[in-house]
């Protein structure tokens, strides 16, 4: 059974602001997590991080294996991600 992707409200707002092309690219990347999320994630402290493309977006997620859910907590460009998200 594939994992469900749940977006935090702040993530939805961010995706609405970045523009259609960037939103589509990030969304497609998130869809890859549904089958085997750990293949695309790397651990930073207590958080799972996903890297997206050459523009350097970073996505922080929480994976719940029991519920088969991936909660997207935070999305930001790499240059701002590590300053704004406490990893």
C-alpha positions as CSV (number, residue, x, y, z in Angstrom):
1,X,0.0,0.0,0.0
2,X,1.5,3.4,-0.9
3,X,2.1,6.1,1.7
4,X,-0.3,9.1,1.8
5,X,1.3,12.5,1.5
6,X,-0.1,15.2,3.9
7,X,1.0,18.8,3.5
8,X,1.1,21.2,6.4
9,X,-0.8,24.5,5.9
10,X,2.5,26.5,5.7
11,X,3.7,24.1,3.0
12,X,0.6,24.6,0.9
13,X,1.0,28.4,1.2
14,X,4.7,28.1,0.2
15,X,3.9,26.0,-2.9
16,X,1.2,28.5,-4.0
17,X,3.8,31.3,-3.9
18,X,6.7,29.6,-5.7
19,X,5.0,29.5,-9.1
20,X,3.5,26.7,-11.2
21,X,6.7,25.3,-12.6
22,X,8.5,25.0,-9.2
23,X,5.3,23.7,-7.5
24,X,4.9,21.0,-10.1
25,X,8.6,20.0,-9.7
26,X,8.4,19.8,-6.0
27,X,5.0,17.9,-6.1
28,X,6.4,15.4,-8.6
29,X,9.3,14.8,-6.3
30,X,7.0,14.3,-3.3
31,X,5.0,11.7,-5.3
32,X,8.1,9.5,-5.5
33,X,8.0,9.1,-1.8
34,X,4.8,7.1,-1.9
35,X,6.4,3.8,-2.8
36,X,9.6,3.7,-0.7
37,X,10.1,7.0,1.1
38,X,13.5,6.1,2.7
39,X,15.1,5.7,-0.7
40,X,14.8,9.4,-1.3
41,X,15.3,10.7,2.2
42,X,18.4,11.3,4.3
43,X,18.5,11.7,8.1
44,X,19.5,15.0,9.7
45,X,19.2,14.7,13.5
46,X,15.6,13.7,14.2
47,X,14.3,14.9,10.8
48,X,14.1,13.3,7.4
49,X,15.2,15.6,4.6
50,X,14.6,15.4,0.9
51,X,16.7,17.3,-1.7
52,X,14.9,18.6,-4.8
53,X,16.7,19.4,-8.0
54,X,19.3,21.9,-9.1
55,X,17.5,24.9,-7.5
56,X,18.3,23.4,-4.1
57,X,14.9,23.1,-2.4
58,X,14.9,21.1,0.8
59,X,11.8,19.3,2.2
60,X,11.5,18.2,5.9
61,X,9.1,15.3,6.4
62,X,7.9,13.0,9.2
63,X,7.3,9.4,8.2
64,X,4.7,7.3,10.1
65,X,5.1,3.7,9.0
66,X,2.2,2.4,11.0
67,X,-0.3,4.8,9.4
68,X,1.5,4.8,6.0
69,X,1.7,8.6,6.1
70,X,4.3,11.1,5.1
71,X,3.7,14.5,6.7
72,X,5.5,17.4,4.8
73,X,6.5,19.8,7.6
74,X,8.6,22.4,5.8
75,X,9.8,23.4,2.3
76,X,12.3,26.1,1.5
77,X,15.3,26.9,-0.7
78,X,18.5,25.3,0.6
79,X,20.1,28.7,1.3
80,X,17.3,29.5,3.8
81,X,16.2,26.0,4.9
82,X,18.8,25.4,7.5
83,X,18.5,28.8,9.0
84,X,14.7,28.7,9.3
85,X,14.1,25.0,10.2
86,X,15.6,23.7,13.3
87,X,17.3,20.4,12.2
